[in-house]
Amino acid sequence: MDSLFDAWKNKIPKYSVRFSDLFSSFAHKGAASSQTVSSLGKHFDVQYELYIYAFFLGLYNKERLPFEQDEKKKDFSREIMYWGSKSKVGRKDFTYIQDYIFMASVSKSNLSLVALDKGEVDIKDAVKELLKVLEEYTNGGLTIINEKMEDELSPFLTSDSFLQLLLKSN
């Protein structure tokens, strides 16, 4: 049987289709060079990097927002286990980010690791709970970005604008 971490990192989290424009505006679809990304005005090399950013933005701002009842969701077909793995020259691997996301999700969930260890909680249910936490904080972070876009004319023009937004978190 897989460990909880291994079972979790094989999943592909989702986001609301209402945020599709954010992904197309700020993240390159598929692998891109840093030069290509910056020349296109993108802030993130790949879409999962925006997803990671939005998760931590939501987490730091305590914005955990569940999806609406019948809200349409989508993903970018990239399992968590591949997030941060870089094969390009000049780009360092940062797969350790998976560990941080996992630990944050566990700490913000209602999951009892003792109950899981005793077999009182099924590993599939535990993974489902952790994905829910990840998706809800990401939903919160994407909402913050979206609201900033609606409130300001061009809030993300500078190269450090996303960093500044994260630094202003509660």
Secondary structure, 3 states (H helix, E strand, C coil): CCCHHHHHHCCCCCEEHHHHHHHHHHECCCCCCHHHHHHCCCCECCHHHHHHHHHHHHHHCCCCCCCCCCCCEECCCCCHHHCCCCCCCCCCCCCHHHHHHHHHHHHHCCCCHHHHHHCCCCHHHHHHHHHHHHHHHHHHHHHHHHHHHHHCCCCCCCCCHHHHHHHCCC
